Amino acid sequence: MKKLSKLYLVLVMLFLYAPIFVLIVFSFNTTKSHSVLSGFTLDWYVRLFNNRFIMNSVLNTIIVAVAASVLSTILGTAAAIGINNMKKLPRALVMNVTNMPIMNPEIVTGVSLMLLFVFFMARMKLEMGFVTLIIAHITFDVPYVILNVMPRFRQMNPNLYEAAQDLGCGPVSAFFKAVLPEIMPGIISGFLMAFTFSLDDFVVSYFTSGTTQTLPITIYSMTRRKVSPEINALSTIIFLVVVTVLVINNIIERRNMRKRGGAK
């Protein structure tokens, strides 16, 4: 059984990561061929960084991802605090509503947000762009922040906040000194997850970006004409960034688990 389980794991890993490995290899190919390796070069990365259109898209994507993830983390943390203080039945109802953007198909979310923005933009005589993109990203980022923060409240001693007040802290001071450090790992995980989802979102961004070009939209427009090795190089960089974020998140999680284990 152990051999079968190892074989199964190897097959799954090959199925998931073999296409990415091929993409990374061909991002260093000297020719535009996607079937024959003819040599090693960094020219496609040089061309990528000299492409102003792509670099502007990268900048737009980073601005939207950072703004949306920061605002989502603040809103999601505040929402998690409020939900945690609810009674059991209302809490379950609110959590079901909160999880709807996660379960809802992205194309439905994108189209509905586009119609909503068109309705309001027409009356305010404004165009869709950075503001609508950030708002759209917040709508699907907030639930992930809530899902990361809520378990921290369940792991925390429920009497910690009152104990801090009994020792002389005010309501605000008790929260920042006693509660916030306990839920901080969940907040960081929620922020990193929100940043990752905002970084590579395409469907919702496509319907709500207006004239603003984000990186996934730019890649889509490039692949409609012809797949260039520059796209391979760009995809490789995106993959490495996402993997780095996930590794940082896992390291933070392991350190917090060790601290909790040592405290016990």
Residue, then its C-alpha position, 0 to 999 in steps of 0.5 A: m500500500k505504501k508503494l501504491s500511495k507513493l506512486y499515486l503521489v508521484l503521478v499527481m505531482l507530475f500531472l499538476y506540475a509537469p506543464i508548469f515545468v515545460l513552460i519554465v524550460f521553454s521560457f529559456n529557449t533561444t527560439k520561439s518554438h514550443s516543441v524543440l529546445s535549441g539552446f539557453t537564453l535570457d533574451w525573452y526575460v530582457r524583452l519582457f522587462n523592456n516591454r512597456f505595455i507589459m510593465n504597465s500591466v504589472l504595475n496596475t496589477i500590483i497596485v490593485a492587488v496591494a490596495a484590495s488585499v489591505l482593504s480586504t484585510i481590514l474589512g475582513t478582520a472587522a467582520a470576523i470580530g463582529i461575527n465572532n460576537m454573534k449568537k450561534l444561529p445568526r453567526a451561522l446565517v452570516m457565515n453562509v452569506t459570507n461564503m457565497p462569493i466563494m461558491n458563486p461562479e466567477i463569471v456570474t460575479g464579474v457580470s453582476l458587478m459590471l452591471l452594478f458599476v455601469f448603473f452607478m457610473a452612468r449616473m455619476k458620469l465616471e468610467m470603470g478603472f482602478v476604483t471599480l477593479i479594487i472594489a470588485h477584488i475586495t468583494f471576493d477577497v473579504p470572505y477569504v480573510i474572514l475564513n482565515v481569521m475566524p478559526r483564530f477566535r475559536q482557538m483563543n481563550p474566550n476570557l482573554y479580552e475580559a481578563a485584559q480589562d480586569l487588569g486595567c486595560g481599556p476596551v481598545s487597549a485590551f483588543f490591541k494588546a490581548v486579542l490582536p496578537e492572538i489573531m494576527p497569524g490569521i490576519i497575515s494568512g488572510f492578507l497573503m491569500a487575498f493578495t494571491f487571488s487578486l494578483d492572478d484574477f482574470v474573470v472578474s477583472y475582465f468585466t470590471s477593469g474598463t480601460t485599465q489593463t491588468l496582467p492576466i488581461t494582458i496575457y489573454s490579449m497576447t495569447r489570442r494573437k500568438v503565444s510568445p516566449e515572453i508569455n512563458a517568461l512572464s508566467t514563470i515569474i508569476f508562478l515563482v511569486v505565488v509560490t514564494v507567497l505560499v511558502i512564506n505563509n506556510i513558514i508563518e503557520r509552522r512558527n505559530m504552531r511551534k509557539r503554541g506547542g511550546a506555550k502548552 
